[in-house]
Amino acid sequence: MSHQPDVQVGAVVRVTGGPFTDFTGPVLAVDHTRGRVQLPVDILGEVTRIDVPLSEVARSA
């Protein structure tokens, strides 16, 4: 079983893997059933909501 961080809505996280590596943003929603988290990120000046696996995020310091 992969490690899934304990993130909550509002916590700022950094994406640690996949095509959005190193993007950061506040958590908008957490789906523990699917193991996914949604957060807004700035891509070329546009704020875009992304959905990534919980295993690919870490709480930002």
C-alpha distances in whole Angstrom, upper triangle without the diagonal:
4,7,9,13,15,17,20,23,26,24,24,21,21,19,18,17,19,22,23,22,24,25,25,26,25,23,25,22,18,17,14,14,14,12,15,18,21,24,27,28,31,32,35,37,35,32,30,27,24,20,17,13,12,10,14,16,17,20,23,25
4,6,10,13,15,18,21,23,21,21,18,18,16,14,14,16,19,19,18,20,21,21,22,22,20,22,20,17,16,13,14,13,10,13,15,19,21,24,25,28,28,32,33,32,29,27,24,21,18,14,11,10,7,10,12,13,16,20,22
4,6,10,12,16,19,20,18,18,15,15,14,13,14,16,20,19,17,19,20,19,20,20,18,20,18,15,15,12,14,14,10,13,14,18,19,23,23,27,28,31,32,31,28,26,23,20,18,14,11,9,6,10,10,11,13,17,19
4,7,9,12,15,17,15,15,13,14,13,12,13,15,19,17,16,17,18,17,17,17,14,17,15,11,12,9,12,11,8,10,11,14,16,20,21,24,25,29,30,28,25,23,20,18,15,12,9,6,5,8,8,9,11,15,17
4,6,9,13,14,11,12,10,12,12,12,14,16,19,17,16,16,17,15,15,14,12,15,14,11,12,10,14,14,10,11,11,14,15,18,19,23,24,28,28,27,24,22,20,17,15,13,10,7,7,9,7,7,8,12,14
4,7,10,12,10,12,11,13,14,15,17,19,22,20,19,19,18,16,16,14,12,14,13,10,12,10,13,14,11,12,11,14,15,18,20,24,26,29,29,28,25,23,20,18,16,14,13,9,10,12,10,9,9,12,14
4,7,9,7,9,8,11,12,14,16,18,20,18,17,17,16,13,12,10,8,11,10,8,10,10,14,14,11,11,9,11,12,15,17,20,23,26,26,24,21,20,17,16,14,13,12,8,11,12,9,8,7,10,13
4,6,6,9,10,13,15,17,19,21,22,20,20,19,17,14,12,9,7,9,8,7,10,11,14,15,13,12,9,11,11,14,17,20,23,27,26,24,20,19,16,16,15,14,14,11,14,15,12,11,10,12,15
4,6,9,10,14,15,18,20,21,22,19,20,19,17,14,11,7,5,5,6,7,10,12,15,16,14,12,9,9,9,12,15,18,21,25,23,21,18,17,14,14,13,14,15,13,16,16,13,13,12,13,16
4,6,9,13,15,18,20,22,22,19,19,18,16,12,9,5,5,6,9,10,14,16,19,19,17,15,11,11,9,11,14,17,20,23,22,20,16,16,14,15,15,16,17,15,18,17,14,13,11,12,14
4,6,10,13,15,18,20,21,18,17,16,14,10,8,5,6,9,10,11,14,15,19,19,16,14,11,11,10,12,14,17,20,23,22,21,17,17,15,15,15,15,16,13,15,15,11,10,7,8,10
4,7,10,13,16,18,18,15,14,12,11,7,5,4,6,10,12,13,16,17,21,20,17,15,12,11,9,10,11,14,17,20,19,18,15,15,14,14,14,14,15,13,15,13,10,9,6,6,8
4,7,9,12,14,15,12,11,10,8,6,6,6,7,11,12,12,15,16,19,18,15,13,10,10,8,11,11,14,16,19,19,19,16,15,14,12,13,11,12,10,12,10,6,5,4,5,8
4,6,9,12,12,9,8,6,6,4,7,9,10,13,15,14,17,18,21,19,16,14,11,12,10,11,10,13,14,18,18,18,15,15,14,12,13,11,12,11,11,8,6,5,6,6,9
4,6,8,9,6,5,5,6,6,9,11,11,14,15,14,16,17,19,17,14,12,10,11,10,11,10,13,14,17,18,18,15,14,13,10,11,8,9,9,9,6,4,7,9,9,13
4,7,9,8,5,6,8,9,12,15,14,17,18,17,18,18,21,18,15,14,13,14,13,15,14,16,16,19,21,21,19,18,17,14,13,10,10,10,8,5,5,7,10,10,13
4,7,7,5,8,10,12,14,17,16,19,19,17,18,18,20,17,15,13,13,14,14,16,15,17,16,19,21,21,19,17,16,13,12,9,9,10,9,5,8,10,13,14,17
4,6,6,9,10,13,15,18,17,19,19,18,18,19,20,17,15,13,14,14,14,16,14,16,15,18,20,20,18,16,15,12,11,8,9,12,11,7,10,13,16,17,20
4,6,9,9,13,15,18,18,19,20,19,20,21,23,19,17,15,15,15,14,14,12,14,12,14,17,17,16,14,14,11,11,10,12,14,14,10,12,15,18,18,21
4,6,6,9,11,14,14,16,17,17,19,20,22,19,17,14,13,12,11,11,9,11,10,13,15,14,13,11,11,9,10,9,11,13,13,9,10,13,15,15,18
4,6,9,12,15,15,18,19,18,20,21,23,20,17,15,14,14,13,14,11,13,12,15,17,17,16,15,15,12,13,10,12,13,12,8,9,11,13,13,16
4,6,10,13,15,17,19,19,21,22,25,22,19,17,15,15,13,13,10,12,12,15,16,17,15,15,15,13,14,12,14,14,14,10,9,10,12,10,13
4,7,11,12,15,16,17,19,21,23,21,19,16,13,12,10,9,7,8,9,12,13,13,12,11,12,10,12,11,14,14,15,11,10,11,12,10,13
4,7,9,12,14,15,18,20,23,21,18,15,12,11,8,8,7,9,11,14,14,14,12,12,11,11,12,12,14,13,15,12,9,9,9,8,11
4,6,9,12,13,16,18,21,20,18,14,11,9,6,6,6,9,12,15,14,13,10,10,10,10,12,12,14,14,16,13,10,11,10,9,12
4,6,9,11,15,17,20,19,17,14,10,9,6,7,9,12,15,18,17,16,12,12,11,11,12,13,15,13,16,14,11,11,10,9,12
4,6,7,11,13,16,15,13,11,7,6,5,8,10,14,16,20,19,17,14,13,10,10,10,11,12,11,14,13,10,11,10,11,14
4,7,10,13,16,15,14,11,8,6,5,7,11,14,17,20,19,17,13,12,9,10,10,12,14,13,16,16,13,15,14,15,18
4,7,10,12,12,11,9,6,5,7,10,14,17,19,23,22,20,16,14,10,10,9,11,12,11,15,15,13,15,14,16,19
4,6,9,9,8,6,5,6,9,13,16,19,21,25,25,22,19,17,13,12,9,10,10,8,12,13,12,13,13,16,19
4,5,6,6,5,6,8,12,15,18,22,23,27,27,24,21,18,15,13,10,10,9,9,12,14,13,16,16,19,22
4,5,5,7,8,11,15,18,21,24,26,30,30,27,24,21,18,16,13,12,10,8,11,14,13,15,16,19,22
4,6,8,11,13,17,21,23,27,28,31,32,29,26,23,19,17,14,13,11,11,13,16,16,18,20,23,26
4,6,9,12,15,19,21,24,25,28,29,27,24,20,17,15,11,10,8,9,11,13,14,17,19,22,25
4,7,11,14,17,19,23,23,27,28,26,23,20,17,14,10,9,6,5,8,10,11,14,16,19,22
4,7,10,14,15,19,20,24,24,22,19,16,13,10,6,5,4,5,8,9,10,13,14,17,21
4,7,10,13,16,18,21,22,19,16,14,10,8,6,6,6,6,9,9,8,11,12,14,18
4,7,10,13,15,19,19,16,13,10,7,6,4,6,9,9,13,12,10,13,14,15,19
4,7,10,12,16,16,13,10,8,6,6,7,8,11,11,14,12,10,12,12,13,17
4,7,9,13,12,10,6,5,4,6,9,11,14,15,17,15,13,15,15,14,18
4,6,10,9,8,5,5,6,7,10,12,15,16,18,15,13,15,15,14,17
4,6,6,5,4,6,9,10,14,15,18,19,21,18,16,18,18,16,19
4,5,5,6,7,10,10,14,15,19,20,22,18,17,19,20,19,22
4,6,8,10,13,14,18,19,22,24,25,22,21,23,23,21,24
4,7,9,13,15,18,20,24,25,26,23,22,23,23,21,24
4,6,10,12,16,18,22,23,25,22,21,23,23,21,24
4,7,10,13,16,19,20,23,20,18,20,20,19,22
4,6,10,13,16,18,20,18,17,19,19,19,22
4,7,10,14,15,18,16,15,17,18,18,21
4,6,10,12,14,12,12,15,16,17,20
4,7,9,12,11,11,14,16,17,21
4,6,8,7,8,12,14,15,19
4,5,5,7,11,14,16,19
4,5,6,8,11,14,17
4,6,8,11,14,17
4,7,10,12,16
4,7,9,12
4,6,9
4,6
4
